[in-house]
C-alpha cells in the first residue's frame, strides 16, 4: 500500500474516506513527527468522515495522550468540511470549568453566540486573561451589541500583540464607525501582523477619512 507520507495531498484533494482509519492511526501514533502532524490533520479535515468523530473525541478527552495529539484532534473536530460537530452547552461549560487546559481551550474555541456567549464575553473583556485572543476570535459573528463592539475596539490597544491583531481582524464583519480611528492608529503598530490586519479590515471602511489617511 502507498506510504501515507506520499499520499496526504492526494487524500486531501480527493477526500477519499477509504483512508480515514489509516489517518487516525497515524494521528494517534506516539512516534508521529511534529512536521508530519499538519499533513495528517489537513487530510482528516478534508475527508471529514463522521466515523472519525468518536475516535477524535476519545483522543481529545484522553489525558494520557500528548498535548500535541489532543490539540490536533480538537482542530480536526472543529474544522471538518461539511460536518459540524456540536457539543451541548453543559458539556462545554463542564470542560471550561474543569482543570484540563486542552479541554478548556477546546471548549472556548467551540463557543459563540449560540453557546455560552457569557463566557466568551467575560474572557474577551478581561485584559489579564491568557485566552483573551481566543475569545475575541469567537466574537467575529453575531456579537454586534454596543457593549460587544466596545470590547473589540478596546482590545485594539491591548498589551498583547495577538489580542490587538485578533481585534483588528474581527472588526471587519461589523464595520462599526466607532472603530475607524482606532483601526487607523493600529496601522502604525510596531508589530507587522497587527498593522496588516488593521489594513485588511480598513478595506471595508471606504470613508473619505480612511482614504485620505492611507493614501495621503
N, C-alpha and C positions, 0 to 999 in steps of 0.2 A: 504494500500500500504506500502511496506517496507520502513522504515525510511531511508532517504538519508545517514545519518551518518554511517549506517551499510552497505552501498552499494557502496561506492566510488571505492574501489579496484576492485570489480566485474565489475562495469561500465567501468572503465579504461581498464580492461583486455578484455572485450567483445566489447568495442567501440560501445555500443548499443545506437543508436540515438533516441530511444524512450524516453531517459532520458534528452534530450537536454534542453527542456524548463524548466523542474524542476531544472536542474543545473543552468540555467541562473537566475531563480527566486531566488535561494539560493545565487548565487554570488552577486546579487544586493540587497539582504536583508540588511536593516540597522543594524540588530542585529547579523549579521554573526560574530562569534568569530574569532579572528586572527589566532588561531591554527587550525581552520577548513578550512580557505581560501585556503591553498595549496592543500588540497584534492579536493576541488571543481575545482580549476584551472587545476590540473593534469587530472581530469576526462574530462573536457571540451577539453583539448588539445588532449586527446586520441580519443574522439568522433569525433572531427574535423568536425562538422556539418556546411555546408555552410549557413544554415538557422540562425545560431547564429551570423554570421558576422555583419549584420546591427544593431543588438541589442548591440553587443560588441562595435561597433563604436560609437553608441549613448552614451553608458556608458563612453567610453574613452573621448569623447569631452564635456561631461556634467559637467560644473563647479560646479554644485550643489551637485555632488556626492563626496564621500570622496576620498582622495588621494589614500588610500589603494585599494579601489574598482576600481578606474580608472587605477591604475598600474596593477592590476590583469587582467583587460580587455586587456590592452596593451600586457601583456605577452602572453595571450591566442592567440590574433590576430597574434602575431609574431612567434608562435611556433606550430601551428596546424599541425598535421601529414598529409602529402599528400594533403595539401590545403594551397597554398601560397597566402596570401593577399597582393596585391601590391597597393601602393599609388602613384599618379602621382608626378613627381618631383616638380611641382608647389605647390601641397598640402604640401609636406614635407618641402619645403622652407618657405611656409607660416607659418606652425607650428613652425619651427625653429626660425623664425624672430619675432614670437609673444611673449607675456609676460607670457604665461602659462607654468610653469615648467614641468608639466607632459607631455604636448604635445611636448615640446622641447626635452625631453629625449626620448619620443617615436619616434620622427622624426629622431633623431640621430641614434637610435638603428635600424631604418629601412633603413638607408642609406648604401652606399657601393660603389663599383667600378662602378656600373651601374647607381647609383642615387646620385647626389650631392657629388661626390668624393672630390671636392674642399673644402667643409665644413668639411668633415672627416679629410682631411689632415691638415687643418688650426687648428682644435681643437686638434688633436693628436700631433701637433708640438708646442703647446702653453704650456709651463711649468706652467703657472698660471691658466689654465682653470680647473674648478672643474669637467668637464666631459671628461677630457683627457683620462682616462682609458676606458671609453665607446667608444670613437672614435678609440682608438688603437685596441680595440676588433673588430671593423668593418674593420680593415685592415688585417685581417688574410688571406683573399684570394684575389688574383689579384692586390695586391699592392706590386709589386716587382721591381719597378723602383729604381735606385740607391738612389735617394732622399728619397724614402719611406723606404728603408732598413736603411738608416742613421737615420731616425726618430725613428724607432723601437729600434735600438741599443742605441741611445741617451737616450731613455726612461728607459733603464735598470738602469740608475744612478739617476733617478728622486727622489725627496724627499718623495713622497707619495708611501708607500708600495704597494697599489693597482695598481698604474701605473707600478711599477717595475715588479710585478707579471704578469700583463697582457702582458707586453712586452716580458717577458721570455716565456710565453705561446704561443704567436702568431709567434715567430721566428722559431718554429718547421717546419712550412709549407715551407718557402723559403730556410731554411738551409743555410743562407749566411755565407761563411767562415769568413767574416769580423766580425761576431758576436761571434765567438768562444771564444776569450779571455774575452770579457765582460760577457758572459754566465758562464764561469768558475769562474770568480770573484763573480758572483751572487750566486753561490752555497754556498758561505760562508756568505750570507746575514743574519743579525740577525733576520729577520722575516722569520719564518719557511715556510710560503706559497711561498715566493719568491724563496727560496732555492730549494724547491720541484719542482716548475715549471721549474726552470733552469735545474735541474737534468733530469726531464722528457723530456725536449727538447733536451738535450745533448745526449739522446739515439740515436738521428738521426744524430749525428756528430761523426762517428766512426773513427776519426783520431787518430794517434799514440799519439799526444799531449793530446787529451781528455782522452784516455785510461790511459796513464801514470799519468795524473793529478788526475784522480778519483780513480785509483786503486794502486797508488804508484809504 
